[in-house]
Amino acid sequence: MVWALAPGDGDKTVFAQVRDRAGNLSPLLSAGIRLDTTAPASQLSLPNNTTTAVGNQVLLTVDASPDATEMRLGVGNDAWGEWQLLAAQTVLLLPEETPPIQVELVVRDAAGNTAAETSLTLDHYAVRLFLPLAKR
């Protein structure tokens, strides 16, 4: 069955009536629905708006519109991670790749609308400890 709805998101009322083979009509039925076709918005950043991560773990800040409920991340050429509950911050384990590393974020709302990808390029440098050798 196809429903023709008034344009725009928001509360709508749909009506239905059925007829049996004998020609009898059911009472007119109605139901209220909420139409949501607008995707949430999001932005991904590092604290202090830097693009340099020191070490293989990085704290990401996720800024999303209030209707966003879930998120998932993609790193470099790896596959997308699983959908998870939206969090304002998340710790990400970075792969051992040569910088720069592309981190991508996608969010979706309860209606299943998915935002366009947003990304952040990290100039990632692993922590290395160098100790001078003492002469004997």
MINULUM-910467 format. One record per atom (N, C-alpha, C): residue number from 0; residue in one letter; atom name; x, y, z. Coordinates in steps of 0.05 Angstrom, whole numbers, plus 5000, padded with zeros to 4 digits. Example, Ala and Ser with C-alpha at 12.3 -4.5 7.8 and 13.67 -1.06 7.14 Angstrom:
% MINULUM-910467
{resi=0&resn=a&name=N&xx=5264&yy=4886&zz=5156}
{resi=0&resn=a&name=CA&xx=5246&yy=4910&zz=5156}
{resi=0&resn=a&name=C&xx=5264&yy=4934&zz=5156}
{resi=1&resn=s&name=N&xx=5257&yy=4955&zz=5142}
{resi=1&resn=s&name=CA&xx=5273&yy=4979&zz=5143}
{resi=1&resn=s&name=C&xx=5258&yy=5001&zz=5157}
% end
This chain:
% MINULUM-910467
{resi=0&resn=m&name=N&xx=5017&yy=4977&zz=5000}
{resi=0&resn=m&name=CA&xx=5000&yy=5000&zz=5000}
{resi=0&resn=m&name=C&xx=5018&yy=5025&zz=5000}
{resi=1&resn=v&name=N&xx=5011&yy=5044&zz=4984}
{resi=1&resn=v&name=CA&xx=5027&yy=5069&zz=4982}
{resi=1&resn=v&name=C&xx=5011&yy=5091&zz=4996}
{resi=2&resn=w&name=N&xx=5026&yy=5107&zz=5011}
{resi=2&resn=w&name=CA&xx=5013&yy=5130&zz=5025}
{resi=2&resn=w&name=C&xx=5023&yy=5155&zz=5012}
{resi=3&resn=a&name=N&xx=5005&yy=5174&zz=5007}
{resi=3&resn=a&name=CA&xx=5013&yy=5200&zz=4998}
{resi=3&resn=a&name=C&xx=5011&yy=5219&zz=5022}
{resi=4&resn=l&name=N&xx=5033&yy=5230&zz=5030}
{resi=4&resn=l&name=CA&xx=5034&yy=5247&zz=5054}
{resi=4&resn=l&name=C&xx=5039&yy=5276&zz=5045}
{resi=5&resn=a&name=N&xx=5029&yy=5294&zz=5062}
{resi=5&resn=a&name=CA&xx=5035&yy=5322&zz=5057}
{resi=5&resn=a&name=C&xx=5065&yy=5326&zz=5059}
{resi=6&resn=p&name=N&xx=5076&yy=5345&zz=5044}
{resi=6&resn=p&name=CA&xx=5105&yy=5349&zz=5044}
{resi=6&resn=p&name=C&xx=5115&yy=5359&zz=5071}
{resi=7&resn=g&name=N&xx=5140&yy=5353&zz=5076}
{resi=7&resn=g&name=CA&xx=5153&yy=5363&zz=5100}
{resi=7&resn=g&name=C&xx=5153&yy=5343&zz=5123}
{resi=8&resn=d&name=N&xx=5173&yy=5345&zz=5140}
{resi=8&resn=d&name=CA&xx=5174&yy=5328&zz=5164}
{resi=8&resn=d&name=C&xx=5154&yy=5337&zz=5185}
{resi=9&resn=g&name=N&xx=5147&yy=5319&zz=5203}
{resi=9&resn=g&name=CA&xx=5130&yy=5327&zz=5225}
{resi=9&resn=g&name=C&xx=5108&yy=5306&zz=5229}
{resi=10&resn=d&name=N&xx=5088&yy=5314&zz=5246}
{resi=10&resn=d&name=CA&xx=5066&yy=5296&zz=5252}
{resi=10&resn=d&name=C&xx=5046&yy=5295&zz=5228}
{resi=11&resn=k&name=N&xx=5038&yy=5271&zz=5222}
{resi=11&resn=k&name=CA&xx=5019&yy=5266&zz=5200}
{resi=11&resn=k&name=C&xx=4997&yy=5248&zz=5210}
{resi=12&resn=t&name=N&xx=4975&yy=5248&zz=5196}
{resi=12&resn=t&name=CA&xx=4953&yy=5229&zz=5201}
{resi=12&resn=t&name=C&xx=4948&yy=5213&zz=5176}
{resi=13&resn=v&name=N&xx=4948&yy=5187&zz=5178}
{resi=13&resn=v&name=CA&xx=4941&yy=5170&zz=5155}
{resi=13&resn=v&name=C&xx=4914&yy=5157&zz=5160}
{resi=14&resn=f&name=N&xx=4899&yy=5152&zz=5138}
{resi=14&resn=f&name=CA&xx=4873&yy=5140&zz=5140}
{resi=14&resn=f&name=C&xx=4872&yy=5116&zz=5122}
{resi=15&resn=a&name=N&xx=4856&yy=5096&zz=5130}
{resi=15&resn=a&name=CA&xx=4853&yy=5071&zz=5115}
{resi=15&resn=a&name=C&xx=4824&yy=5061&zz=5117}
{resi=16&resn=q&name=N&xx=4815&yy=5049&zz=5096}
{resi=16&resn=q&name=CA&xx=4789&yy=5036&zz=5096}
{resi=16&resn=q&name=C&xx=4792&yy=5013&zz=5076}
{resi=17&resn=v&name=N&xx=4781&yy=4990&zz=5083}
{resi=17&resn=v&name=CA&xx=4783&yy=4967&zz=5065}
{resi=17&resn=v&name=C&xx=4755&yy=4957&zz=5058}
{resi=18&resn=r&name=N&xx=4754&yy=4944&zz=5035}
{resi=18&resn=r&name=CA&xx=4729&yy=4933&zz=5025}
{resi=18&resn=r&name=C&xx=4733&yy=4903&zz=5021}
{resi=19&resn=d&name=N&xx=4714&yy=4887&zz=5030}
{resi=19&resn=d&name=CA&xx=4716&yy=4858&zz=5026}
{resi=19&resn=d&name=C&xx=4704&yy=4851&zz=4999}
{resi=20&resn=r&name=N&xx=4705&yy=4825&zz=4991}
{resi=20&resn=r&name=CA&xx=4695&yy=4816&zz=4965}
{resi=20&resn=r&name=C&xx=4665&yy=4820&zz=4961}
{resi=21&resn=a&name=N&xx=4651&yy=4821&zz=4984}
{resi=21&resn=a&name=CA&xx=4622&yy=4825&zz=4982}
{resi=21&resn=a&name=C&xx=4615&yy=4855&zz=4980}
{resi=22&resn=g&name=N&xx=4635&yy=4872&zz=4981}
{resi=22&resn=g&name=CA&xx=4630&yy=4901&zz=4978}
{resi=22&resn=g&name=C&xx=4626&yy=4916&zz=5005}
{resi=23&resn=n&name=N&xx=4629&yy=4902&zz=5027}
{resi=23&resn=n&name=CA&xx=4626&yy=4915&zz=5053}
{resi=23&resn=n&name=C&xx=4651&yy=4931&zz=5060}
{resi=24&resn=l&name=N&xx=4646&yy=4955&zz=5070}
{resi=24&resn=l&name=CA&xx=4668&yy=4973&zz=5078}
{resi=24&resn=l&name=C&xx=4673&yy=4972&zz=5108}
{resi=25&resn=s&name=N&xx=4698&yy=4972&zz=5115}
{resi=25&resn=s&name=CA&xx=4705&yy=4974&zz=5143}
{resi=25&resn=s&name=C&xx=4701&yy=5003&zz=5152}
{resi=26&resn=p&name=N&xx=4701&yy=5007&zz=5179}
{resi=26&resn=p&name=CA&xx=4701&yy=5034&zz=5188}
{resi=26&resn=p&name=C&xx=4727&yy=5048&zz=5179}
{resi=27&resn=l&name=N&xx=4726&yy=5074&zz=5177}
{resi=27&resn=l&name=CA&xx=4750&yy=5089&zz=5170}
{resi=27&resn=l&name=C&xx=4769&yy=5090&zz=5194}
{resi=28&resn=l&name=N&xx=4793&yy=5081&zz=5189}
{resi=28&resn=l&name=CA&xx=4813&yy=5079&zz=5211}
{resi=28&resn=l&name=C&xx=4834&yy=5101&zz=5206}
{resi=29&resn=s&name=N&xx=4845&yy=5111&zz=5228}
{resi=29&resn=s&name=CA&xx=4866&yy=5131&zz=5225}
{resi=29&resn=s&name=C&xx=4889&yy=5125&zz=5245}
{resi=30&resn=a&name=N&xx=4912&yy=5135&zz=5239}
{resi=30&resn=a&name=CA&xx=4935&yy=5132&zz=5257}
{resi=30&resn=a&name=C&xx=4953&yy=5157&zz=5254}
{resi=31&resn=g&name=N&xx=4964&yy=5165&zz=5276}
{resi=31&resn=g&name=CA&xx=4983&yy=5187&zz=5276}
{resi=31&resn=g&name=C&xx=5011&yy=5177&zz=5273}
{resi=32&resn=i&name=N&xx=5026&yy=5189&zz=5256}
{resi=32&resn=i&name=CA&xx=5054&yy=5182&zz=5252}
{resi=32&resn=i&name=C&xx=5071&yy=5207&zz=5253}
{resi=33&resn=r&name=N&xx=5097&yy=5203&zz=5256}
{resi=33&resn=r&name=CA&xx=5116&yy=5225&zz=5254}
{resi=33&resn=r&name=C&xx=5135&yy=5219&zz=5231}
{resi=34&resn=l&name=N&xx=5135&yy=5237&zz=5211}
{resi=34&resn=l&name=CA&xx=5152&yy=5233&zz=5188}
{resi=34&resn=l&name=C&xx=5179&yy=5248&zz=5193}
{resi=35&resn=d&name=N&xx=5201&yy=5233&zz=5190}
{resi=35&resn=d&name=CA&xx=5228&yy=5244&zz=5194}
{resi=35&resn=d&name=C&xx=5245&yy=5236&zz=5171}
{resi=36&resn=t&name=N&xx=5251&yy=5254&zz=5153}
{resi=36&resn=t&name=CA&xx=5268&yy=5248&zz=5130}
{resi=36&resn=t&name=C&xx=5294&yy=5264&zz=5130}
{resi=37&resn=t&name=N&xx=5298&yy=5280&zz=5152}
{resi=37&resn=t&name=CA&xx=5321&yy=5297&zz=5154}
{resi=37&resn=t&name=C&xx=5344&yy=5283&zz=5168}
{resi=38&resn=a&name=N&xx=5367&yy=5282&zz=5155}
{resi=38&resn=a&name=CA&xx=5390&yy=5269&zz=5167}
{resi=38&resn=a&name=C&xx=5403&yy=5287&zz=5188}
{resi=39&resn=p&name=N&xx=5414&yy=5275&zz=5209}
{resi=39&resn=p&name=CA&xx=5428&yy=5291&zz=5229}
{resi=39&resn=p&name=C&xx=5454&yy=5302&zz=5218}
{resi=40&resn=a&name=N&xx=5465&yy=5322&zz=5232}
{resi=40&resn=a&name=CA&xx=5491&yy=5333&zz=5224}
{resi=40&resn=a&name=C&xx=5511&yy=5326&zz=5245}
{resi=41&resn=s&name=N&xx=5537&yy=5326&zz=5236}
{resi=41&resn=s&name=CA&xx=5558&yy=5319&zz=5256}
{resi=41&resn=s&name=C&xx=5584&yy=5332&zz=5248}
{resi=42&resn=q&name=N&xx=5602&yy=5333&zz=5268}
{resi=42&resn=q&name=CA&xx=5629&yy=5343&zz=5264}
{resi=42&resn=q&name=C&xx=5648&yy=5328&zz=5282}
{resi=43&resn=l&name=N&xx=5672&yy=5323&zz=5272}
{resi=43&resn=l&name=CA&xx=5692&yy=5307&zz=5287}
{resi=43&resn=l&name=C&xx=5716&yy=5325&zz=5291}
{resi=44&resn=s&name=N&xx=5727&yy=5324&zz=5316}
{resi=44&resn=s&name=CA&xx=5751&yy=5340&zz=5321}
{resi=44&resn=s&name=C&xx=5767&yy=5328&zz=5344}
{resi=45&resn=l&name=N&xx=5791&yy=5338&zz=5348}
{resi=45&resn=l&name=CA&xx=5807&yy=5331&zz=5371}
{resi=45&resn=l&name=C&xx=5804&yy=5353&zz=5391}
{resi=46&resn=p&name=N&xx=5808&yy=5347&zz=5417}
{resi=46&resn=p&name=CA&xx=5808&yy=5369&zz=5436}
{resi=46&resn=p&name=C&xx=5828&yy=5390&zz=5428}
{resi=47&resn=n&name=N&xx=5822&yy=5415&zz=5433}
{resi=47&resn=n&name=CA&xx=5839&yy=5438&zz=5427}
{resi=47&resn=n&name=C&xx=5842&yy=5442&zz=5397}
{resi=48&resn=n&name=N&xx=5825&yy=5430&zz=5381}
{resi=48&resn=n&name=CA&xx=5824&yy=5433&zz=5352}
{resi=48&resn=n&name=C&xx=5852&yy=5429&zz=5339}
{resi=49&resn=t&name=N&xx=5867&yy=5410&zz=5349}
{resi=49&resn=t&name=CA&xx=5892&yy=5403&zz=5337}
{resi=49&resn=t&name=C&xx=5888&yy=5380&zz=5317}
{resi=50&resn=t&name=N&xx=5908&yy=5374&zz=5301}
{resi=50&resn=t&name=CA&xx=5906&yy=5351&zz=5283}
{resi=50&resn=t&name=C&xx=5929&yy=5331&zz=5288}
{resi=51&resn=t&name=N&xx=5943&yy=5335&zz=5310}
{resi=51&resn=t&name=CA&xx=5966&yy=5318&zz=5316}
{resi=51&resn=t&name=C&xx=5959&yy=5300&zz=5340}
{resi=52&resn=a&name=N&xx=5962&yy=5274&zz=5335}
{resi=52&resn=a&name=CA&xx=5958&yy=5254&zz=5356}
{resi=52&resn=a&name=C&xx=5985&yy=5244&zz=5365}
{resi=53&resn=v&name=N&xx=5990&yy=5242&zz=5390}
{resi=53&resn=v&name=CA&xx=6015&yy=5231&zz=5400}
{resi=53&resn=v&name=C&xx=6008&yy=5205&zz=5413}
{resi=54&resn=g&name=N&xx=6020&yy=5184&zz=5402}
{resi=54&resn=g&name=CA&xx=6013&yy=5157&zz=5411}
{resi=54&resn=g&name=C&xx=5993&yy=5144&zz=5393}
{resi=55&resn=n&name=N&xx=5986&yy=5119&zz=5400}
{resi=55&resn=n&name=CA&xx=5968&yy=5104&zz=5382}
{resi=55&resn=n&name=C&xx=5938&yy=5105&zz=5392}
{resi=56&resn=q&name=N&xx=5933&yy=5120&zz=5413}
{resi=56&resn=q&name=CA&xx=5906&yy=5125&zz=5421}
{resi=56&resn=q&name=C&xx=5900&yy=5155&zz=5420}
{resi=57&resn=v&name=N&xx=5876&yy=5161&zz=5410}
{resi=57&resn=v&name=CA&xx=5869&yy=5190&zz=5408}
{resi=57&resn=v&name=C&xx=5841&yy=5193&zz=5418}
{resi=58&resn=l&name=N&xx=5837&yy=5215&zz=5433}
{resi=58&resn=l&name=CA&xx=5810&yy=5222&zz=5443}
{resi=58&resn=l&name=C&xx=5797&yy=5240&zz=5422}
{resi=59&resn=l&name=N&xx=5775&yy=5231&zz=5411}
{resi=59&resn=l&name=CA&xx=5760&yy=5246&zz=5391}
{resi=59&resn=l&name=C&xx=5735&yy=5259&zz=5403}
{resi=60&resn=t&name=N&xx=5729&yy=5283&zz=5394}
{resi=60&resn=t&name=CA&xx=5705&yy=5297&zz=5403}
{resi=60&resn=t&name=C&xx=5685&yy=5295&zz=5380}
{resi=61&resn=v&name=N&xx=5661&yy=5286&zz=5387}
{resi=61&resn=v&name=CA&xx=5639&yy=5283&zz=5367}
{resi=61&resn=v&name=C&xx=5618&yy=5304&zz=5374}
{resi=62&resn=d&name=N&xx=5612&yy=5321&zz=5355}
{resi=62&resn=d&name=CA&xx=5591&yy=5341&zz=5358}
{resi=62&resn=d&name=C&xx=5570&yy=5334&zz=5338}
{resi=63&resn=a&name=N&xx=5546&yy=5327&zz=5348}
{resi=63&resn=a&name=CA&xx=5524&yy=5319&zz=5330}
{resi=63&resn=a&name=C&xx=5498&yy=5333&zz=5338}
{resi=64&resn=s&name=N&xx=5480&yy=5335&zz=5319}
{resi=64&resn=s&name=CA&xx=5454&yy=5348&zz=5324}
{resi=64&resn=s&name=C&xx=5439&yy=5331&zz=5344}
{resi=65&resn=p&name=N&xx=5421&yy=5343&zz=5359}
{resi=65&resn=p&name=CA&xx=5407&yy=5329&zz=5381}
{resi=65&resn=p&name=C&xx=5392&yy=5304&zz=5373}
{resi=66&resn=d&name=N&xx=5384&yy=5302&zz=5348}
{resi=66&resn=d&name=CA&xx=5368&yy=5278&zz=5340}
{resi=66&resn=d&name=C&xx=5386&yy=5254&zz=5333}
{resi=67&resn=a&name=N&xx=5412&yy=5258&zz=5332}
{resi=67&resn=a&name=CA&xx=5431&yy=5235&zz=5327}
{resi=67&resn=a&name=C&xx=5431&yy=5217&zz=5351}
{resi=68&resn=t&name=N&xx=5431&yy=5190&zz=5345}
{resi=68&resn=t&name=CA&xx=5430&yy=5171&zz=5367}
{resi=68&resn=t&name=C&xx=5453&yy=5151&zz=5365}
{resi=69&resn=e&name=N&xx=5464&yy=5146&zz=5341}
{resi=69&resn=e&name=CA&xx=5485&yy=5126&zz=5338}
{resi=69&resn=e&name=C&xx=5508&yy=5138&zz=5321}
{resi=70&resn=m&name=N&xx=5531&yy=5125&zz=5323}
{resi=70&resn=m&name=CA&xx=5554&yy=5134&zz=5307}
{resi=70&resn=m&name=C&xx=5571&yy=5109&zz=5300}
{resi=71&resn=r&name=N&xx=5588&yy=5113&zz=5279}
{resi=71&resn=r&name=CA&xx=5608&yy=5093&zz=5273}
{resi=71&resn=r&name=C&xx=5632&yy=5107&zz=5260}
{resi=72&resn=l&name=N&xx=5655&yy=5095&zz=5264}
{resi=72&resn=l&name=CA&xx=5680&yy=5107&zz=5255}
{resi=72&resn=l&name=C&xx=5694&yy=5089&zz=5235}
{resi=73&resn=g&name=N&xx=5708&yy=5102&zz=5217}
{resi=73&resn=g&name=CA&xx=5725&yy=5088&zz=5198}
{resi=73&resn=g&name=C&xx=5753&yy=5100&zz=5200}
{resi=74&resn=v&name=N&xx=5774&yy=5084&zz=5198}
{resi=74&resn=v&name=CA&xx=5801&yy=5094&zz=5201}
{resi=74&resn=v&name=C&xx=5818&yy=5084&zz=5177}
{resi=75&resn=g&name=N&xx=5831&yy=5103&zz=5164}
{resi=75&resn=g&name=CA&xx=5848&yy=5096&zz=5142}
{resi=75&resn=g&name=C&xx=5833&yy=5080&zz=5121}
{resi=76&resn=n&name=N&xx=5845&yy=5058&zz=5113}
{resi=76&resn=n&name=CA&xx=5833&yy=5041&zz=5093}
{resi=76&resn=n&name=C&xx=5818&yy=5018&zz=5105}
{resi=77&resn=d&name=N&xx=5815&yy=5018&zz=5132}
{resi=77&resn=d&name=CA&xx=5801&yy=4996&zz=5145}
{resi=77&resn=d&name=C&xx=5771&yy=4999&zz=5140}
{resi=78&resn=a&name=N&xx=5757&yy=4977&zz=5145}
{resi=78&resn=a&name=CA&xx=5728&yy=4977&zz=5142}
{resi=78&resn=a&name=C&xx=5716&yy=4994&zz=5165}
{resi=79&resn=w&name=N&xx=5691&yy=5001&zz=5160}
{resi=79&resn=w&name=CA&xx=5676&yy=5017&zz=5181}
{resi=79&resn=w&name=C&xx=5672&yy=5000&zz=5205}
{resi=80&resn=g&name=N&xx=5673&yy=5012&zz=5229}
{resi=80&resn=g&name=CA&xx=5667&yy=4999&zz=5254}
{resi=80&resn=g&name=C&xx=5637&yy=4994&zz=5257}
{resi=81&resn=e&name=N&xx=5630&yy=4980&zz=5278}
{resi=81&resn=e&name=CA&xx=5602&yy=4975&zz=5283}
{resi=81&resn=e&name=C&xx=5588&yy=5000&zz=5293}
{resi=82&resn=w&name=N&xx=5562&yy=5002&zz=5288}
{resi=82&resn=w&name=CA&xx=5546&yy=5024&zz=5299}
{resi=82&resn=w&name=C&xx=5547&yy=5022&zz=5330}
{resi=83&resn=q&name=N&xx=5549&yy=5044&zz=5343}
{resi=83&resn=q&name=CA&xx=5549&yy=5046&zz=5372}
{resi=83&resn=q&name=C&xx=5534&yy=5070&zz=5381}
{resi=84&resn=l&name=N&xx=5526&yy=5070&zz=5406}
{resi=84&resn=l&name=CA&xx=5512&yy=5093&zz=5417}
{resi=84&resn=l&name=C&xx=5528&yy=5118&zz=5414}
{resi=85&resn=l&name=N&xx=5516&yy=5140&zz=5407}
{resi=85&resn=l&name=CA&xx=5530&yy=5165&zz=5404}
{resi=85&resn=l&name=C&xx=5542&yy=5174&zz=5430}
{resi=86&resn=a&name=N&xx=5567&yy=5183&zz=5429}
{resi=86&resn=a&name=CA&xx=5581&yy=5193&zz=5452}
{resi=86&resn=a&name=C&xx=5594&yy=5219&zz=5445}
{resi=87&resn=a&name=N&xx=5595&yy=5237&zz=5464}
{resi=87&resn=a&name=CA&xx=5608&yy=5264&zz=5459}
{resi=87&resn=a&name=C&xx=5638&yy=5261&zz=5455}
{resi=88&resn=q&name=N&xx=5650&yy=5240&zz=5467}
{resi=88&resn=q&name=CA&xx=5678&yy=5235&zz=5463}
{resi=88&resn=q&name=C&xx=5682&yy=5205&zz=5462}
{resi=89&resn=t&name=N&xx=5702&yy=5197&zz=5446}
{resi=89&resn=t&name=CA&xx=5709&yy=5168&zz=5444}
{resi=89&resn=t&name=C&xx=5739&yy=5165&zz=5440}
{resi=90&resn=v&name=N&xx=5750&yy=5144&zz=5450}
{resi=90&resn=v&name=CA&xx=5778&yy=5138&zz=5447}
{resi=90&resn=v&name=C&xx=5781&yy=5119&zz=5423}
{resi=91&resn=l&name=N&xx=5799&yy=5126&zz=5406}
{resi=91&resn=l&name=CA&xx=5803&yy=5111&zz=5381}
{resi=91&resn=l&name=C&xx=5832&yy=5100&zz=5381}
{resi=92&resn=l&name=N&xx=5835&yy=5075&zz=5375}
{resi=92&resn=l&name=CA&xx=5861&yy=5062&zz=5372}
{resi=92&resn=l&name=C&xx=5869&yy=5065&zz=5343}
{resi=93&resn=l&name=N&xx=5891&yy=5079&zz=5339}
{resi=93&resn=l&name=CA&xx=5900&yy=5085&zz=5311}
{resi=93&resn=l&name=C&xx=5917&yy=5062&zz=5300}
{resi=94&resn=p&name=N&xx=5914&yy=5057&zz=5274}
{resi=94&resn=p&name=CA&xx=5931&yy=5036&zz=5262}
{resi=94&resn=p&name=C&xx=5960&yy=5046&zz=5259}
{resi=95&resn=e&name=N&xx=5978&yy=5027&zz=5256}
{resi=95&resn=e&name=CA&xx=6006&yy=5035&zz=5251}
{resi=95&resn=e&name=C&xx=6010&yy=5040&zz=5222}
{resi=96&resn=e&name=N&xx=6002&yy=5063&zz=5213}
{resi=96&resn=e&name=CA&xx=6004&yy=5072&zz=5185}
{resi=96&resn=e&name=C&xx=6022&yy=5097&zz=5185}
{resi=97&resn=t&name=N&xx=6032&yy=5102&zz=5162}
{resi=97&resn=t&name=CA&xx=6047&yy=5127&zz=5158}
{resi=97&resn=t&name=C&xx=6027&yy=5150&zz=5157}
{resi=98&resn=p&name=N&xx=6032&yy=5171&zz=5172}
{resi=98&resn=p&name=CA&xx=6014&yy=5194&zz=5172}
{resi=98&resn=p&name=C&xx=6013&yy=5207&zz=5144}
{resi=99&resn=p&name=N&xx=5993&yy=5221&zz=5137}
{resi=99&resn=p&name=CA&xx=5969&yy=5227&zz=5153}
{resi=99&resn=p&name=C&xx=5950&yy=5204&zz=5153}
{resi=100&resn=i&name=N&xx=5933&yy=5203&zz=5173}
{resi=100&resn=i&name=CA&xx=5912&yy=5182&zz=5176}
{resi=100&resn=i&name=C&xx=5885&yy=5195&zz=5174}
{resi=101&resn=q&name=N&xx=5868&yy=5185&zz=5158}
{resi=101&resn=q&name=CA&xx=5841&yy=5195&zz=5155}
{resi=101&resn=q&name=C&xx=5821&yy=5181&zz=5174}
{resi=102&resn=v&name=N&xx=5807&yy=5196&zz=5191}
{resi=102&resn=v&name=CA&xx=5787&yy=5185&zz=5209}
{resi=102&resn=v&name=C&xx=5760&yy=5195&zz=5199}
{resi=103&resn=e&name=N&xx=5741&yy=5177&zz=5195}
{resi=103&resn=e&name=CA&xx=5715&yy=5186&zz=5185}
{resi=103&resn=e&name=C&xx=5693&yy=5179&zz=5205}
{resi=104&resn=l&name=N&xx=5672&yy=5195&zz=5206}
{resi=104&resn=l&name=CA&xx=5650&yy=5192&zz=5224}
{resi=104&resn=l&name=C&xx=5624&yy=5193&zz=5209}
{resi=105&resn=v&name=N&xx=5606&yy=5176&zz=5216}
{resi=105&resn=v&name=CA&xx=5578&yy=5177&zz=5206}
{resi=105&resn=v&name=C&xx=5560&yy=5174&zz=5229}
{resi=106&resn=v&name=N&xx=5539&yy=5190&zz=5231}
{resi=106&resn=v&name=CA&xx=5518&yy=5188&zz=5252}
{resi=106&resn=v&name=C&xx=5491&yy=5183&zz=5239}
{resi=107&resn=r&name=N&xx=5473&yy=5171&zz=5254}
{resi=107&resn=r&name=CA&xx=5446&yy=5167&zz=5245}
{resi=107&resn=r&name=C&xx=5427&yy=5172&zz=5267}
{resi=108&resn=d&name=N&xx=5402&yy=5178&zz=5260}
{resi=108&resn=d&name=CA&xx=5381&yy=5183&zz=5280}
{resi=108&resn=d&name=C&xx=5363&yy=5159&zz=5284}
{resi=109&resn=a&name=N&xx=5344&yy=5161&zz=5302}
{resi=109&resn=a&name=CA&xx=5326&yy=5139&zz=5308}
{resi=109&resn=a&name=C&xx=5309&yy=5130&zz=5284}
{resi=110&resn=a&name=N&xx=5305&yy=5148&zz=5265}
{resi=110&resn=a&name=CA&xx=5289&yy=5141&zz=5241}
{resi=110&resn=a&name=C&xx=5306&yy=5127&zz=5220}
{resi=111&resn=g&name=N&xx=5332&yy=5125&zz=5225}
{resi=111&resn=g&name=CA&xx=5350&yy=5112&zz=5206}
{resi=111&resn=g&name=C&xx=5362&yy=5130&zz=5186}
{resi=112&resn=n&name=N&xx=5357&yy=5156&zz=5188}
{resi=112&resn=n&name=CA&xx=5370&yy=5175&zz=5170}
{resi=112&resn=n&name=C&xx=5400&yy=5177&zz=5176}
{resi=113&resn=t&name=N&xx=5416&yy=5175&zz=5156}
{resi=113&resn=t&name=CA&xx=5445&yy=5175&zz=5159}
{resi=113&resn=t&name=C&xx=5457&yy=5201&zz=5149}
{resi=114&resn=a&name=N&xx=5474&yy=5213&zz=5165}
{resi=114&resn=a&name=CA&xx=5487&yy=5238&zz=5157}
{resi=114&resn=a&name=C&xx=5509&yy=5233&zz=5137}
{resi=115&resn=a&name=N&xx=5516&yy=5253&zz=5122}
{resi=115&resn=a&name=CA&xx=5539&yy=5251&zz=5105}
{resi=115&resn=a&name=C&xx=5564&yy=5247&zz=5122}
{resi=116&resn=e&name=N&xx=5584&yy=5233&zz=5111}
{resi=116&resn=e&name=CA&xx=5609&yy=5229&zz=5126}
{resi=116&resn=e&name=C&xx=5623&yy=5255&zz=5132}
{resi=117&resn=t&name=N&xx=5634&yy=5256&zz=5155}
{resi=117&resn=t&name=CA&xx=5652&yy=5278&zz=5162}
{resi=117&resn=t&name=C&xx=5679&yy=5266&zz=5169}
{resi=118&resn=s&name=N&xx=5700&yy=5280&zz=5164}
{resi=118&resn=s&name=CA&xx=5726&yy=5267&zz=5168}
{resi=118&resn=s&name=C&xx=5746&yy=5286&zz=5180}
{resi=119&resn=l&name=N&xx=5767&yy=5275&zz=5190}
{resi=119&resn=l&name=CA&xx=5789&yy=5289&zz=5203}
{resi=119&resn=l&name=C&xx=5815&yy=5276&zz=5194}
{resi=120&resn=t&name=N&xx=5834&yy=5291&zz=5186}
{resi=120&resn=t&name=CA&xx=5860&yy=5281&zz=5179}
{resi=120&resn=t&name=C&xx=5879&yy=5285&zz=5202}
{resi=121&resn=l&name=N&xx=5891&yy=5263&zz=5212}
{resi=121&resn=l&name=CA&xx=5909&yy=5265&zz=5235}
{resi=121&resn=l&name=C&xx=5938&yy=5263&zz=5225}
{resi=122&resn=d&name=N&xx=5954&yy=5280&zz=5235}
{resi=122&resn=d&name=CA&xx=5983&yy=5278&zz=5232}
{resi=122&resn=d&name=C&xx=5993&yy=5262&zz=5256}
{resi=123&resn=h&name=N&xx=5992&yy=5236&zz=5253}
{resi=123&resn=h&name=CA&xx=5996&yy=5218&zz=5276}
{resi=123&resn=h&name=C&xx=6026&yy=5210&zz=5278}
{resi=124&resn=y&name=N&xx=6036&yy=5213&zz=5301}
{resi=124&resn=y&name=CA&xx=6064&yy=5205&zz=5306}
{resi=124&resn=y&name=C&xx=6064&yy=5188&zz=5331}
{resi=125&resn=a&name=N&xx=6074&yy=5164&zz=5329}
{resi=125&resn=a&name=CA&xx=6075&yy=5145&zz=5352}
{resi=125&resn=a&name=C&xx=6096&yy=5155&zz=5371}
{resi=126&resn=v&name=N&xx=6091&yy=5149&zz=5396}
{resi=126&resn=v&name=CA&xx=6110&yy=5156&zz=5417}
{resi=126&resn=v&name=C&xx=6133&yy=5137&zz=5416}
{resi=127&resn=r&name=N&xx=6157&yy=5148&zz=5415}
{resi=127&resn=r&name=CA&xx=6181&yy=5131&zz=5414}
{resi=127&resn=r&name=C&xx=6200&yy=5141&zz=5436}
{resi=128&resn=l&name=N&xx=6213&yy=5123&zz=5449}
{resi=128&resn=l&name=CA&xx=6231&yy=5130&zz=5471}
{resi=128&resn=l&name=C&xx=6259&yy=5124&zz=5461}
{resi=129&resn=f&name=N&xx=6276&yy=5144&zz=5461}
{resi=129&resn=f&name=CA&xx=6304&yy=5140&zz=5453}
{resi=129&resn=f&name=C&xx=6322&yy=5144&zz=5477}
{resi=130&resn=l&name=N&xx=6338&yy=5124&zz=5484}
{resi=130&resn=l&name=CA&xx=6356&yy=5126&zz=5506}
{resi=130&resn=l&name=C&xx=6385&yy=5126&zz=5495}
{resi=131&resn=p&name=N&xx=6401&yy=5145&zz=5503}
{resi=131&resn=p&name=CA&xx=6429&yy=5144&zz=5494}
{resi=131&resn=p&name=C&xx=6444&yy=5121&zz=5506}
{resi=132&resn=l&name=N&xx=6461&yy=5109&zz=5490}
{resi=132&resn=l&name=CA&xx=6477&yy=5087&zz=5500}
{resi=132&resn=l&name=C&xx=6502&yy=5097&zz=5514}
{resi=133&resn=a&name=N&xx=6507&yy=5087&zz=5537}
{resi=133&resn=a&name=CA&xx=6531&yy=5096&zz=5552}
{resi=133&resn=a&name=C&xx=6555&yy=5079&zz=5543}
{resi=134&resn=k&name=N&xx=6578&yy=5092&zz=5540}
{resi=134&resn=k&name=CA&xx=6603&yy=5078&zz=5532}
{resi=134&resn=k&name=C&xx=6613&yy=5063&zz=5557}
{resi=135&resn=r&name=N&xx=6625&yy=5040&zz=5552}
{resi=135&resn=r&name=CA&xx=6637&yy=5025&zz=5574}
{resi=135&resn=r&name=C&xx=6666&yy=5027&zz=5574}
% end
